[in-house]
Amino acid sequence: MQATLEQIWQAARQGEPTAIATLINRSLHPKGIHVLARRQGSCLQIMLEAAKSLPPDSCLQYILKGLKKLDPDGILNVRLHGRLLGDEWPEWTQTLDLKTTLPNSAPPPVQSTATPVLKIPVDAGIVANGLEKTVTPATIGLSPAIQLPATALPIVPEPAIPVLKRTHPGLLLLGLGTSLILAWVWYVQNVSPGAWSDLANWGRFESGPSSDAPALITSPQSAPTATPDSPTPAPVTVPERQTIRIKAVGDMVPGTSYPVRRKPQDPNSLLAKIKPYLQGADILFGNYESTLTNHPYPFKNTSKGMVFAFRSPPEYAKIFQAVGFNILNIANNHSYDFNEKGFRDTMQSIERAGMKAVGDKNQIVYITANEITTAWIGFATYDGQNRVQDIKAGQALVKKASQNADVVVISFHAGAEGSDAVRTRNKVEYFYGENRGNIVQFSRAMVDAGADLILGHGPHVPRALELYNGRLIAYSLGNFLGYKSFATAGNLGKSLILDAELDATGQFVGGKVIPVKLDDSGIPQLDNNFSTVKLIRNLTQSDFPKTPLTIGRFGELSPPEPVSPSPISPSLREKP
């Protein structure tokens, strides 16, 4: 049956995000503001898009007034984002805890025992074009709305993760069909002329909340028209952001000067294509698989087969700082390619460039972002470093870090290597006879000791993900940059940016696998074929079939029950 305005209203009252977005769009679309909405559990996420910057405080007040009228069932938190049309990242994010901002909400309406499924006509041209065929990591748009309730509604991409090509605002109304448009017109003209009135003028909206600004959403049963005498809404207290967003990438070698010169003509071009997708995180992390030194004497005998020593100019550290890296791990099999001198030079070069270096024995690095303190520890499989094989020592280090941090992040370099080394088993792995540790046992033991995020390196290929006790484990992030240093054939050229959001206790909230591929020179760029996502989905299903982590077709990562940010200050939390 055709969806009437009343039915859409009732669906919105039930907390359906597409219905809520439809109602808000009816009010704001004429003013050039396009609205997207998505619900995860009790958290409603709303994205406001416009050609010019939107004022966060005014938007917050306006949305709050509408929600007070609507009183959507089951929604306790709202995350509101403002973004310029054409941009990938929000300019700002505001958070509402409806439990405190709506203390006097009316009780939820009595629901029918049988909720009808509402068929909404879809524009045939949209369906015929086949949206799925044109989807890329940079162009994911809204699927056409087929029906209500939410079990069949389209999923709007996570606003905090690069959102792709958006449907033209006009297509939203077009997709509702002629009958629905006529219903809107009839209702606005005959039932409640003031209920959906738009803002009196754009300038007042930009300058702040106005006393005569109407409610964003009003009930068809009760639609009072705003008047100049309407009281100004009380200021809204926005809770502190209680999550931290971390992006992480795999092995990086920006070229080497040993034994032969293989350096790029323009070092700053190495990450230029992928730079936009590295932005937006609170902390950006990578595994630096080379040295930054001018020391002339290598530790290794590179005349032997399959033995490599990497050396990059110290000034190359600025390449990574320029694109936003905050911390680099150097606990790996190339840390001491140029002896202790090369190792110390590398740490100093990273620090001098304004980043943190982690990977020394017994070292813990602390970084605070969004008032959440993170601790970082690097592990490898060699003496002189924190060893993956020494689980008791590792757990002791994690427990020490937990005393001074809200979130503990572990980087390890371990496991077998090669294009076929994609499987993850709960057993010791070997590479050319070398013990490379049991990475499943190690990772789970670190989580048991208090670690919250595990980032694996070493195999040079992507591996499975696992959600263990609510904590995310990435068993290998693969190669990310290997200018004329890494083989890129097959799985060796499949890469990713792991985008993970954690709450202030380290619990995994959600995230995304951003697919990347390396060209023949080892330079990363976005992978429009989602090859890495497909690989990781298959590996996760094969190697950890019981993990509660859900990996979507386009790389979306979801825990079994979405965790909403808590209003409790991180400093008052205790780790579980």
PAKE-498982 format. One record per residue (C-alpha): residue number from 1; z, y, x. Coordinates in steps of 0.05 Angstrom, whole numbers, plus 5000, padded with zeros to 4 digits. Layout:
BEGIN
nr/up/north/east
NUM/Z/Y/X .
...
//
This chain:
BEGIN
nr/up/north/east
1/5000/5000/5000 .
2/4991/5072/5021 .
3/5051/5105/5052 .
4/5077/5164/5012 .
5/5118/5221/5039 .
6/5180/5192/5006 .
7/5169/5125/5040 .
8/5159/5158/5107 .
9/5222/5198/5096 .
10/5261/5135/5079 .
11/5233/5100/5141 .
12/5256/5159/5183 .
13/5325/5155/5151 .
14/5326/5083/5174 .
15/5314/5106/5245 .
16/5240/5088/5253 .
17/5215/5130/5312 .
18/5143/5135/5289 .
19/5165/5161/5221 .
20/5211/5211/5253 .
21/5155/5235/5299 .
22/5108/5242/5239 .
23/5157/5287/5203 .
24/5170/5330/5265 .
25/5096/5336/5279 .
26/5084/5362/5209 .
27/5130/5420/5225 .
28/5113/5434/5297 .
29/5040/5413/5305 .
30/5013/5477/5274 .
31/5049/5515/5328 .
32/5016/5476/5383 .
33/5073/5427/5396 .
34/5058/5353/5396 .
35/5115/5303/5388 .
36/5122/5231/5413 .
37/5182/5187/5397 .
38/5208/5120/5419 .
39/5272/5084/5403 .
40/5311/5036/5448 .
41/5371/5008/5412 .
42/5415/5066/5390 .
43/5379/5116/5435 .
44/5321/5158/5407 .
45/5275/5190/5458 .
46/5233/5250/5437 .
47/5179/5283/5479 .
48/5156/5353/5460 .
49/5088/5373/5490 .
50/5057/5442/5489 .
51/5008/5484/5528 .
52/5064/5530/5551 .
53/5134/5517/5574 .
54/5184/5503/5519 .
55/5255/5531/5522 .
56/5303/5471/5526 .
57/5362/5504/5491 .
58/5321/5527/5432 .
59/5287/5459/5425 .
60/5355/5426/5428 .
61/5383/5469/5372 .
62/5321/5459/5330 .
63/5321/5383/5337 .
64/5395/5381/5323 .
65/5387/5418/5257 .
66/5334/5369/5235 .
67/5375/5309/5254 .
68/5435/5335/5216 .
69/5391/5337/5154 .
70/5359/5270/5167 .
71/5420/5231/5191 .
72/5379/5172/5218 .
73/5412/5105/5212 .
74/5437/5073/5277 .
75/5417/5129/5325 .
76/5476/5151/5367 .
77/5441/5184/5427 .
78/5380/5229/5433 .
79/5343/5244/5498 .
80/5297/5304/5489 .
81/5242/5319/5539 .
82/5197/5379/5545 .
83/5129/5372/5580 .
84/5067/5414/5590 .
85/5004/5384/5560 .
86/4965/5349/5615 .
87/5026/5339/5659 .
88/5055/5270/5675 .
89/5128/5291/5684 .
90/5175/5328/5637 .
91/5197/5398/5658 .
92/5266/5385/5631 .
93/5309/5333/5596 .
94/5367/5345/5549 .
95/5415/5293/5521 .
96/5452/5293/5455 .
97/5510/5248/5438 .
98/5506/5247/5362 .
99/5575/5216/5357 .
100/5604/5283/5379 .
101/5551/5332/5355 .
102/5546/5303/5285 .
103/5619/5288/5267 .
104/5609/5304/5193 .
105/5545/5266/5181 .
106/5537/5239/5112 .
107/5545/5164/5103 .
108/5480/5125/5110 .
109/5442/5113/5045 .
110/5446/5047/5009 .
111/5389/5005/5034 .
112/5349/4957/4992 .
113/5357/4884/5011 .
114/5282/4878/5018 .
115/5250/4930/5062 .
116/5176/4938/5044 .
117/5124/4938/5099 .
118/5084/5001/5092 .
119/5010/4996/5109 .
120/4982/5060/5138 .
121/4907/5068/5143 .
122/4880/5071/5213 .
123/4819/5111/5234 .
124/4764/5059/5242 .
125/4733/5097/5300 .
126/4797/5090/5340 .
127/4801/5016/5328 .
128/4727/5006/5343 .
129/4734/5041/5409 .
130/4784/4988/5431 .
131/4842/5026/5462 .
132/4864/4966/5502 .
133/4800/4965/5541 .
134/4809/5036/5564 .
135/4882/5033/5583 .
136/4899/5049/5655 .
137/4965/5067/5689 .
138/4944/5140/5683 .
139/4914/5136/5613 .
140/4961/5097/5568 .
141/4958/5130/5499 .
142/4988/5117/5432 .
143/4965/5055/5396 .
144/4945/5069/5324 .
145/5002/5065/5275 .
146/4989/5003/5234 .
147/5052/4993/5193 .
148/5126/5006/5185 .
149/5180/4985/5201 .
150/5190/4988/5276 .
151/5176/4915/5290 .
152/5102/4932/5282 .
153/5102/5004/5306 .
154/5068/5026/5370 .
155/5111/5036/5431 .
156/5107/5105/5461 .
157/5109/5103/5538 .
158/5176/5120/5569 .
159/5176/5196/5579 .
160/5214/5191/5645 .
161/5159/5147/5675 .
162/5088/5172/5687 .
163/5058/5175/5618 .
164/4985/5169/5613 .
165/4928/5198/5573 .
166/4954/5222/5506 .
167/4921/5217/5439 .
168/4894/5284/5415 .
169/4946/5314/5367 .
170/4895/5316/5311 .
171/4887/5241/5313 .
172/4958/5231/5289 .
173/4943/5262/5221 .
174/4873/5232/5221 .
175/4903/5163/5231 .
176/4947/5172/5170 .
177/4885/5173/5126 .
178/4860/5220/5072 .
179/4909/5198/5020 .
180/4969/5212/5063 .
181/4943/5281/5082 .
182/4934/5297/5008 .
183/5005/5273/4996 .
184/5030/5321/5049 .
185/4991/5379/5018 .
186/5014/5364/4948 .
187/5086/5356/4969 .
188/5088/5420/5011 .
189/5054/5461/4956 .
190/5089/5433/4895 .
191/5156/5403/4914 .
192/5188/5440/4971 .
193/5151/5500/4998 .
194/5209/5520/5043 .
195/5228/5452/5068 .
196/5172/5445/5119 .
197/5163/5519/5134 .
198/5146/5532/5206 .
199/5179/5580/5254 .
200/5170/5652/5233 .
201/5138/5670/5299 .
202/5127/5637/5367 .
203/5161/5692/5406 .
204/5227/5682/5370 .
205/5225/5608/5385 .
206/5215/5622/5458 .
207/5271/5672/5461 .
208/5324/5626/5433 .
209/5351/5598/5368 .
210/5344/5645/5309 .
211/5389/5653/5250 .
212/5331/5646/5201 .
213/5297/5587/5235 .
214/5291/5531/5184 .
215/5315/5461/5194 .
216/5265/5417/5229 .
217/5271/5361/5179 .
218/5295/5367/5108 .
219/5305/5315/5054 .
220/5255/5311/4997 .
221/5314/5306/4949 .
222/5348/5368/4976 .
223/5305/5420/5010 .
224/5341/5487/5016 .
225/5299/5544/5043 .
226/5328/5580/5103 .
227/5346/5652/5093 .
228/5362/5709/5141 .
229/5435/5700/5122 .
230/5436/5628/5146 .
231/5492/5620/5198 .
232/5472/5610/5270 .
233/5484/5538/5292 .
234/5544/5527/5336 .
235/5527/5518/5410 .
236/5512/5446/5427 .
237/5549/5415/5485 .
238/5501/5372/5524 .
239/5535/5314/5561 .
240/5522/5305/5634 .
241/5464/5260/5651 .
242/5495/5193/5664 .
243/5437/5156/5694 .
244/5402/5157/5761 .
245/5329/5142/5772 .
246/5308/5108/5837 .
247/5238/5094/5860 .
248/5226/5044/5915 .
249/5166/5020/5954 .
250/5152/4966/6005 .
251/5131/4962/6078 .
252/5102/5023/6111 .
253/5065/5032/6177 .
254/5028/5099/6183 .
255/4986/5076/6242 .
256/5004/5055/6312 .
257/4991/5077/6383 .
258/5005/5009/6414 .
259/4973/4968/6443 .
260/4911/5007/6421 .
261/4906/5072/6385 .
262/4900/5063/6310 .
263/4923/5129/6282 .
264/4893/5167/6224 .
265/4853/5230/6236 .
266/4894/5266/6183 .
267/4964/5234/6176 .
268/4979/5275/6114 .
269/4921/5242/6077 .
270/4954/5173/6080 .
271/4997/5183/6017 .
272/4956/5238/5983 .
273/4926/5193/5930 .
274/4992/5162/5910 .
275/5037/5222/5918 .
276/5038/5242/5844 .
277/5067/5174/5825 .
278/5122/5180/5877 .
279/5150/5242/5843 .
280/5202/5248/5789 .
281/5257/5204/5817 .
282/5327/5225/5837 .
283/5321/5183/5900 .
284/5257/5157/5932 .
285/5264/5098/5980 .
286/5218/5059/6026 .
287/5220/5006/6081 .
288/5195/5035/6146 .
289/5163/4977/6184 .
290/5148/5012/6249 .
291/5182/5055/6302 .
292/5180/5130/6312 .
293/5184/5137/6387 .
294/5146/5153/6450 .
295/5183/5100/6490 .
296/5129/5063/6531 .
297/5161/4994/6540 .
298/5156/4943/6483 .
299/5207/4889/6472 .
300/5156/4838/6449 .
301/5101/4802/6486 .
302/5042/4821/6442 .
303/4994/4778/6483 .
304/5018/4719/6441 .
305/4984/4705/6375 .
306/5017/4733/6312 .
307/5062/4779/6352 .
308/5057/4853/6335 .
309/5093/4915/6361 .
310/5085/4979/6321 .
311/5096/5049/6350 .
312/5082/5114/6312 .
313/5091/5186/6337 .
314/5160/5214/6320 .
315/5128/5272/6282 .
316/5100/5222/6232 .
317/5168/5222/6198 .
318/5147/5287/6165 .
319/5092/5249/6128 .
320/5146/5215/6086 .
321/5191/5274/6077 .
322/5132/5315/6052 .
323/5119/5268/5993 .
324/5192/5264/5973 .
325/5225/5206/6009 .
326/5300/5212/6014 .
327/5318/5149/6052 .
328/5281/5098/6095 .
329/5305/5029/6114 .
330/5293/5007/6186 .
331/5329/4939/6184 .
332/5269/4893/6195 .
333/5231/4853/6246 .
334/5199/4915/6278 .
335/5261/4957/6286 .
336/5268/4938/6359 .
337/5195/4933/6377 .
338/5209/4984/6432 .
339/5279/4962/6449 .
340/5344/4998/6432 .
341/5314/5064/6454 .
342/5258/5059/6403 .
343/5308/5040/6348 .
344/5352/5101/6363 .
345/5292/5146/6368 .
346/5268/5122/6300 .
347/5334/5137/6266 .
348/5337/5206/6298 .
349/5266/5222/6278 .
350/5280/5205/6206 .
351/5344/5245/6205 .
352/5311/5306/6238 .
353/5257/5305/6185 .
354/5310/5315/6131 .
355/5317/5243/6107 .
356/5369/5188/6114 .
357/5358/5126/6157 .
358/5394/5062/6141 .
359/5393/4995/6176 .
360/5443/4998/6233 .
361/5497/4945/6237 .
362/5556/4959/6192 .
363/5524/5024/6170 .
364/5533/5051/6099 .
365/5493/5113/6078 .
366/5517/5154/6019 .
367/5472/5197/5975 .
368/5495/5235/5914 .
369/5447/5254/5858 .
370/5463/5276/5787 .
371/5537/5271/5806 .
372/5527/5196/5817 .
373/5543/5172/5887 .
374/5500/5117/5915 .
375/5514/5074/5976 .
376/5457/5043/6016 .
377/5460/4983/6063 .
378/5403/4951/6102 .
379/5400/4877/6120 .
380/5352/4834/6161 .
381/5355/4766/6193 .
382/5368/4784/6266 .
383/5428/4793/6311 .
384/5448/4865/6321 .
385/5435/4880/6247 .
386/5470/4863/6182 .
387/5446/4791/6175 .
388/5422/4762/6109 .
389/5449/4694/6132 .
390/5520/4720/6140 .
391/5538/4726/6066 .
392/5613/4736/6075 .
393/5603/4795/6122 .
394/5552/4824/6074 .
395/5599/4818/6015 .
396/5654/4852/6054 .
397/5608/4910/6070 .
398/5587/4916/5997 .
399/5660/4917/5974 .
400/5674/4972/6024 .
401/5616/5013/5999 .
402/5638/5003/5926 .
403/5703/5038/5941 .
404/5667/5103/5955 .
405/5606/5099/5910 .
406/5587/5090/5838 .
407/5523/5051/5853 .
408/5509/5005/5913 .
409/5437/4991/5934 .
410/5418/4936/5982 .
411/5354/4932/6022 .
412/5338/4867/6056 .
413/5281/4843/6101 .
414/5276/4768/6095 .
415/5234/4710/6070 .
416/5170/4677/6091 .
417/5107/4719/6101 .
418/5034/4715/6081 .
419/4986/4719/6023 .
420/5012/4653/5995 .
421/5086/4670/6004 .
422/5093/4696/5933 .
423/5141/4644/5905 .
424/5216/4654/5907 .
425/5261/4593/5913 .
426/5336/4584/5919 .
427/5331/4556/5989 .
428/5325/4577/6061 .
429/5255/4602/6079 .
430/5222/4595/6147 .
431/5166/4632/6181 .
432/5137/4602/6245 .
433/5202/4563/6253 .
434/5246/4625/6245 .
435/5302/4623/6195 .
436/5288/4679/6145 .
437/5347/4666/6099 .
438/5358/4644/6028 .
439/5343/4709/5991 .
440/5363/4684/5922 .
441/5432/4662/5947 .
442/5440/4727/5986 .
443/5419/4773/5930 .
444/5462/4742/5877 .
445/5522/4740/5925 .
446/5514/4815/5938 .
447/5513/4829/5864 .
448/5574/4786/5855 .
449/5608/4829/5908 .
450/5591/4894/5873 .
451/5518/4911/5891 .
452/5476/4941/5835 .
453/5404/4943/5858 .
454/5371/4895/5908 .
455/5306/4915/5942 .
456/5270/4861/5981 .
457/5219/4866/6037 .
458/5188/4820/6088 .
459/5138/4774/6054 .
460/5085/4829/6052 .
461/5067/4809/5981 .
462/5099/4825/5914 .
463/5148/4774/5887 .
464/5186/4762/5823 .
465/5239/4806/5792 .
466/5305/4781/5765 .
467/5359/4812/5722 .
468/5424/4780/5746 .
469/5489/4800/5712 .
470/5456/4864/5688 .
471/5432/4883/5758 .
472/5360/4886/5780 .
473/5335/4845/5839 .
474/5265/4857/5867 .
475/5253/4799/5915 .
476/5195/4833/5950 .
477/5160/4900/5941 .
478/5101/4879/5984 .
479/5061/4925/6030 .
480/5056/4999/6012 .
481/5023/5033/6071 .
482/4992/4997/6131 .
483/4939/5041/6163 .
484/4896/4992/6202 .
485/4959/4951/6213 .
486/4965/4904/6154 .
487/4916/4854/6125 .
488/4900/4874/6053 .
489/4861/4814/6027 .
490/4885/4779/5964 .
491/4958/4788/5947 .
492/4970/4826/6012 .
493/4934/4885/5981 .
494/4973/4884/5916 .
495/5030/4934/5917 .
496/5075/4974/5871 .
497/5124/5030/5861 .
498/5187/5003/5829 .
499/5217/5055/5782 .
500/5288/5036/5761 .
501/5339/5074/5720 .
502/5412/5055/5727 .
503/5473/5081/5692 .
504/5533/5107/5731 .
505/5563/5037/5736 .
506/5499/5008/5765 .
507/5477/4973/5701 .
508/5401/4969/5695 .
509/5378/5013/5637 .
510/5302/5007/5642 .
511/5243/5021/5687 .
512/5172/5007/5704 .
513/5126/4973/5755 .
514/5073/5024/5774 .
515/5015/4982/5801 .
516/4985/5002/5868 .
517/4930/4972/5911 .
518/4914/4982/5985 .
519/4843/4996/6008 .
520/4812/4963/6068 .
521/4847/5013/6114 .
522/4915/4999/6083 .
523/4919/5065/6045 .
524/4953/5061/5976 .
525/4923/5084/5910 .
526/4936/5071/5837 .
527/4911/5004/5811 .
528/4877/5013/5744 .
529/4872/4938/5734 .
530/4947/4927/5733 .
531/4937/4868/5781 .
532/5007/4874/5810 .
533/5039/4876/5741 .
534/5002/4812/5721 .
535/5024/4779/5786 .
536/5097/4798/5779 .
537/5099/4778/5706 .
538/5072/4709/5722 .
539/5118/4700/5782 .
540/5179/4722/5743 .
541/5164/4674/5687 .
542/5152/4617/5736 .
543/5209/4629/5785 .
544/5263/4657/5738 .
545/5245/4633/5668 .
546/5315/4646/5642 .
547/5321/4718/5666 .
548/5334/4765/5608 .
549/5288/4818/5638 .
550/5227/4835/5597 .
551/5164/4858/5634 .
552/5111/4890/5589 .
553/5036/4884/5599 .
554/5034/4954/5628 .
555/5095/4944/5673 .
556/5151/4967/5627 .
557/5218/4936/5648 .
558/5271/4927/5595 .
559/5340/4894/5595 .
560/5356/4849/5535 .
561/5394/4904/5500 .
562/5378/4975/5522 .
563/5438/5009/5552 .
564/5450/5080/5527 .
565/5480/5131/5576 .
566/5555/5139/5568 .
567/5588/5207/5561 .
568/5642/5186/5609 .
569/5640/5222/5676 .
570/5617/5177/5733 .
571/5680/5194/5771 .
572/5722/5163/5716 .
573/5683/5098/5714 .
574/5706/5033/5744 .
575/5655/4983/5769 .
576/5653/4919/5728 .
//
